[in-house]
């Protein structure tokens, strides 16, 4: 599930739980007739019943004890009009005519809390069992705890906060743990330790990011290891002819020295070609290329003979120079390692074009097929220059093809031979 969807789902689940808790709290705490806690309504009702026949001295003592003012109203009292309207008795029924369609006055609620007067005060009006009103005046809405008890509200608020924390804590903790793992991993990668891995089992964006971090670490590990091996191979390839060159110069063997100098020059040229192909691995501009024209030009320039099964109108999207370089290396390899007929075939399958170079040589052991595209990899461990190059030809092919947004694969033919297939966008 996406991280945004999880946040949204968790948020609405939190709201749902808080709403359900609030409804249960309101149902338990509030009287249906009046926005007042049930315990406060009961207290006011008991107070109105107790003071129904109380004398002024008892009322004064009660006022002092409760910290509020009590009124047993007479309609000439100086009370706010809004308060008097609540305690004024309804007009008698005989004041309505026999054909009067006016509705009867609303039934007076047994408990009312209003704000009125100047300066404003809070007035609670409660009727006792004999329907006689008692008016309680207070400067605060709580009535010193008589109208409203804040303790249940505070308990409800802190309870809601606690439930929300319990709900969100595992979710947030999982996110922070994943972020902390990736932060640690990136720090280790920045320090050159590429064997670090993170837990990428999550199914959201953080899990995808974790898998990307792991792939990046693996890729960097491979690149650094390959770079070290690459430098070692270069040193090995250059040292051998240099030693022989120095020996030839010491013996004044100019011919042999010239041969070794040519060998070093050829190796440097191959390294330059590989470097150019690697630099071109950044995005290049692709354009339609006629494959028959490219194949014909390569065969004419490199020499040799072969069978060309390439439709005249077949095109692929590629960079012409890179594609030519890749085909030239494949053609030279086929001429060098597999004397005999060479076949170049091209066909289009859907939105891709496959260009194959096949020979009838001894092929490559199956376990080595994926390694032949690595720089300096050669089946002949002795690296004798008489048996072939230094192992950069197929590495150049791979780099050129990948720069054209294609891929290259090698597989053995039956009964003998090797096919290297280049796949490009049509």
DAUR-V367302 format. One line per field, one symbol per residue. ss: DSSP state (H for helix, E for strand, - for the rest). phi: phi as a letter, one per 40 degrees, with the letter a starting at -180 (. if undefined). burial: 1 if it has 9 or more other ideal C-beta (glycine too) atoms within 8 Angstrom, else 0. Layout:
ss = ???
phi = ???
burial = ???
This chain:
ss = --HHHHHHHHHHHHHHHHHHHHHHHHHHHEE--EEEEHHHHHHHHHHHHH-----HHHHHHHHHHH--EEE---------HHHHHHH-----HHH---------------EEEEEE----EEEEEEE-----EEEEEE-----------HHHHHHHHHHHHHHHHHHHHHHHHHHHHHHHHHHHHHHHHH--------------HHHHHHHHHHHHHHHHHHHHHHHHHHHHHHHHHHHHHHHHHHHHHH---HHHHHHHHHHHHHHHHHHHHHHHHHH-------EEEEHHHHHHHHHHHH----EEE-----EEEE-HHHHHHHHHHHHHHHHHH-----EEEEEEE--EEEEEEE-------HHH----------------HHH-----HHHHHHHHHHH---EEEEEE-----EEEEEEEE-
phi = .cccccdcccccccccccccccccccccbbcccacadccccccccccccccdbccdccccccccccgbbbbbcbcbccbdccccccbcccccccccccbcccccccccccaabbbagaccbbbbbbbcccgccbbbbacbccgfgccaccccccccccccccccccccdccccccccccccccccccccccgbcccbbcbccbbccccccccccccccccccccccccccccccdccccdcccccccccccfccccccccccccccccccccccccccccccdbccacbcccccccccccccggbacbbbdcbcbbcacdccccccccccccccccbbdhdbbbbbabbgcbbbbbbbbbccgbddcbccccccdgcbccccfcccciccgbdcccdcccccccgbabbbaccbcbhbbbbbbbcc
burial = 001001001100110011001100100011100101110110111011101100000110011001010111100000110111011000000000000000000000001011010000111111110001111111000111011110010001001100110011001001100110110111011000010101010101011111101101110110010100110011011101110110011000000110011011001001101100100100010100111101111110010001010100011111110111111111111110010001111101000111111111101100011001111111000010100011111111111111110101010110001111111111
